[in-house]
């Protein structure tokens, strides 16, 4: 899993003007790479309970979400596309990780993502 996250994930960052045209090849490529990384996040998180939780959280949240996915989400204009991306990421996260949290708090690895959701 670590090798996949570190070597197989690539989401190019293009200027907003380049990807605003959803029919452009760059925009389509960036979107495919983003959704591929979301699928990898979903697969990594499935190992929760089998592999140590801290390892799964490190790979899934610290490396994959914060290093790759969040950059793309932050560069996506606010609107339905951004909301869909955020919803898919949230759907990947195991509820168990949030059971012991107090109201209004989140996992340390999710602070930046949570701030984006609040905006």
N, C-alpha and C positions, 0 to 999 in steps of 0.2 A: 504494500500500500504506500509506504513511504517513497519508494522509487517512482511509483506512478504519479504521486503528487509532485515530487520534485523534478521529474524529467518529462512527464507526458503532458502536463498542463501548460497551455500557452494561450493567452487571450491578448491579442494585440490591442494597443490603445491608439486609436486614430483621433485626429482632431474632430470635434463635434460637427464641424461643417462637412466633413467627409462622410460621417455615418448618419447624418440627418436624413439623407435619401435612403430609405429602407430597401430600395431596389438595387443599390450599388453593391458591387461585389465585395467591397471591404466591409460594408455593414452586415451583409449576409454571413461572411466568414466570421466576423467578430461574434455575431449572435450564435452561430453553430458552436464555436469554441466555448462560449459562456454556458450554453445548455449542456454541453459535454462535461464541463467542470461541475455543474450542478448535479448531474447524474453520478459523477465520481463522489461528490460529497454525500449523496444519498447512500451509495455503496459503502463508503468508509464508515458512516454512522451505523450501518447495519451490524457492524462488528462490536458495537457497544454491548457489554455484558459477556463477551467472549474474550476480547482483548482488553487490557487494562484501560479503564475510563480515561485516565490522564493521557494515554497515548492516542486514543481515538479523538479526544478533544483537541490535542495539539495538532494532529494531522488535519482534522476536519475544520476546526475553527481557526486556530492560529495560522496555519499554513494555507489552507485552501480558501476559506472564506475571507480572511483578512488580507491575504497576499494577492489573491486573484479576483475573486467574485465581487468583493466590496468595491474595488476600484472601478469595475465595470458598472456596478449599480450606481455609484456616485456620479459617473459620467453619462448616465442615461437620464434624459430630461424627465422631470416629474410628470406623471400621468399614468395611463393604463399599463404601458410596458414596464415602467419602474415598479408599479404595484404588483404586477404579475411575477416579476423576478423576486421581489421580497417575499411574496407569499410562498413561492416554491422553495426558497431557502428555509423559511420558517417551518414548512411542512417536513423538511428533512430532519429537524432537530428532535431528539427523543424527549418526551414529556418528563421522563424520569430525572433529567438533568435540572429541572426547574422546581421539583417538589419541595426541596428544603429552603428555597429562597423566600425571603420576606417580601411583602408587597412593595412594588416600586423598584426592586433590585433585579439585577441580572448577572449572568456569568461574566467574569472579567474579560474573557475573550470576545464577548458580544457587545462591549460598551460602544464602540464606533457604529456598529450596525444598529444598535438600539437608538442611538442619537439620530441616525438617519431616519429611522422609522418614526420617531417623535416629530421630526420636521415635516 
